């Protein structure tokens, strides 16, 4: 659902996701310092994939990039995920009337 919202909603939604309060919750899912030890590897991988795809799709959202870089500095991300074309956040074209 979050991916769909990031893809289809506008700047206002992106700004909400780009707030430290929200991003810190995502970091907690991955970090063993918080909930990371109790979260499945699949959920951690998806969280990292989403954060990375957002850094690519929304380069002006500095806090999203900072959150991803934090995971890299902590050694929780050793290489950027490979994003298949269908996983990139290219906005959907506007619907025609």
Secondary structure, 3 states (H helix, E strand, C coil): CHHHHHHHCCHHHHHHHCCHHHHHHHHHHHCCCCCHHHCCHHHHHHHHHHHHHHHHHCCCCHHHHHHHHHHHHCCCCCCCCCCCHHHCCCCCCCCCC
